[in-house]
Amino acid sequence: MPPKDVSVEDGTQTEEIVARFGPEARAVSESRRFLRKALAGLLPAPGDADVLDTLVLAANELTTNAVLHARTEFSVRLLATPAFLRVEVSDRNSRMPQPCLTPADATSGRGLAIIDGTGLDWGAERHRGGKTVWVQGRRCGPSADGDGPS
């Protein structure tokens, strides 16, 4: 899907790409491929490779959470400004994510801790019909001195 140009409140030009996925386990790898392709299509600036890889890792954790915990269809939305890249995962379950202490022998439960460790900004917002969990990183290109989408 080609990017769609949208403007955020401050007038900054933003590119937006959205895809929807079912609540099946295969959707995690499908959404990861979608995101990698979408990010590559934005012609990242030199130096953006690290933030792109980190965003894909974080988004992978968010989509895994959508499949395991929300158990609903979900969407992945990429917003790109000259300064920021933001990935949003929205599902139809209003239960907010809860970071927790995970026992060393647990096989799951570390996703939000992984995201916390990436250095990306992240948050969650409840809305009518579900929630959106997002991660955002600063781009490294010459225009990377503005504010990100809000």
C-alpha positions as CSV (number, residue, x, y, z in Angstrom):
1,M,0.0,0.0,0.0
2,P,1.5,3.4,-1.0
3,P,1.9,6.0,1.8
4,K,-0.9,8.5,2.3
5,D,0.1,12.0,3.1
6,V,-1.7,13.5,6.1
7,S,-1.1,16.6,8.2
8,V,-0.9,16.5,12.0
9,E,-2.2,19.4,14.1
10,D,1.0,21.5,13.8
11,G,0.9,21.3,10.0
12,T,3.9,18.9,9.7
13,Q,3.6,16.7,6.7
14,T,3.2,13.1,7.8
15,E,3.2,9.9,5.7
16,E,0.8,7.2,6.9
17,I,0.6,3.5,6.0
18,V,-2.0,1.1,7.6
19,A,-2.6,-2.6,7.4
20,R,-5.1,-4.9,9.2
21,F,-4.5,-8.4,10.4
22,G,-6.5,-11.2,11.9
23,P,-5.9,-12.6,15.5
24,E,-3.9,-15.6,14.2
25,A,-0.3,-16.4,15.2
26,R,0.9,-16.0,11.6
27,A,-0.3,-12.3,11.7
28,V,2.8,-11.5,13.8
29,S,5.2,-12.4,11.0
30,E,2.9,-10.9,8.4
31,S,2.8,-7.6,10.2
32,R,6.6,-7.6,10.7
33,R,7.0,-8.1,6.9
34,F,4.5,-5.3,6.2
35,L,6.3,-3.0,8.5
36,R,9.8,-3.7,7.1
37,K,8.5,-3.1,3.6
38,A,6.7,0.1,4.6
39,L,9.8,1.4,6.3
40,A,12.0,0.6,3.4
41,G,9.6,2.4,1.1
42,L,10.0,5.6,3.0
43,L,13.6,5.8,1.8
44,P,15.1,6.2,5.3
45,A,17.9,8.7,5.8
46,P,21.4,7.5,6.4
47,G,21.7,6.5,10.1
48,D,18.0,5.5,10.3
49,A,18.8,1.8,10.2
50,D,19.1,1.4,13.9
51,V,15.8,3.1,14.7
52,L,14.1,1.1,12.0
53,D,15.3,-2.2,13.4
54,T,14.4,-1.2,16.9
55,L,10.9,-0.1,15.8
56,V,10.4,-3.4,14.1
57,L,11.5,-5.3,17.2
58,A,9.1,-3.2,19.4
59,A,6.2,-3.5,17.0
60,N,6.8,-7.3,16.9
61,E,6.2,-7.4,20.7
62,L,3.1,-5.2,20.3
63,T,1.6,-7.4,17.6
64,T,2.4,-10.5,19.6
65,N,0.5,-9.0,22.6
66,A,-2.4,-8.2,20.3
67,V,-2.6,-11.8,19.2
68,L,-2.0,-13.4,22.6
69,H,-4.0,-11.0,24.8
70,A,-6.5,-9.0,22.8
71,R,-7.4,-11.9,20.6
72,T,-9.1,-9.6,18.1
73,E,-8.3,-8.3,14.7
74,F,-5.7,-5.5,14.9
75,S,-4.1,-2.8,12.7
76,V,-0.6,-1.6,12.4
77,R,-0.2,2.0,11.5
78,L,3.1,3.7,10.5
79,L,3.4,7.5,10.8
80,A,6.5,9.1,9.4
81,T,7.5,12.7,9.7
82,P,10.9,14.2,8.9
83,A,11.8,13.9,12.6
84,F,10.0,10.8,13.9
85,L,8.8,7.4,13.0
86,R,5.9,6.0,15.0
87,V,4.2,2.6,14.9
88,E,0.7,2.1,16.4
89,V,-0.9,-1.2,17.0
90,S,-4.7,-1.0,17.6
91,D,-7.0,-3.8,18.7
92,R,-10.6,-4.1,19.9
93,N,-9.8,-5.1,23.5
94,S,-9.9,-2.1,25.9
95,R,-7.7,-3.9,28.5
96,M,-4.6,-1.8,28.9
97,P,-1.1,-3.3,28.8
98,Q,0.4,-3.9,32.3
99,P,4.1,-4.2,32.7
100,C,4.9,-6.9,35.2
101,L,7.8,-8.7,36.9
102,T,8.3,-11.9,35.0
103,P,9.8,-15.0,36.7
104,A,13.1,-16.1,35.2
105,D,11.6,-19.4,33.9
106,A,8.6,-17.8,32.3
107,T,8.2,-18.3,28.5
108,S,6.3,-15.0,28.0
109,G,5.6,-11.7,29.7
110,R,8.7,-9.8,28.7
111,G,7.4,-7.8,25.8
112,L,6.9,-4.5,27.5
113,A,10.2,-4.8,29.3
114,I,11.9,-5.4,26.0
115,I,10.2,-2.2,24.6
116,D,11.2,-0.3,27.7
117,G,14.8,-1.3,27.1
118,T,14.9,-0.1,23.5
119,G,15.0,3.6,24.5
120,L,12.0,4.3,22.3
121,D,9.1,6.4,23.6
122,W,6.0,4.3,24.1
123,G,2.5,4.5,25.5
124,A,-1.1,3.3,25.3
125,E,-4.4,5.0,24.8
126,R,-7.9,3.6,25.4
127,H,-10.5,4.6,22.8
128,R,-14.0,3.8,21.8
129,G,-13.8,0.2,20.7
130,G,-10.4,-0.8,22.0
131,K,-6.9,0.6,22.5
132,T,-3.8,1.7,20.7
133,V,-0.3,1.0,21.9
134,W,2.4,2.9,20.2
135,V,6.2,3.2,19.9
136,Q,8.1,6.2,18.5
137,G,11.7,6.9,17.6
138,R,13.6,9.9,16.5
139,R,15.0,9.8,12.9
140,C,18.6,10.5,12.3
141,G,18.3,12.4,9.1
142,P,19.0,16.2,8.6
143,S,15.4,17.1,9.4
144,A,15.2,15.1,12.6
145,D,14.9,18.2,14.9
146,G,11.1,18.5,15.0
147,D,8.5,17.1,17.2
148,G,6.8,13.8,16.5
149,P,3.2,13.1,15.8
150,S,0.9,13.5,18.7
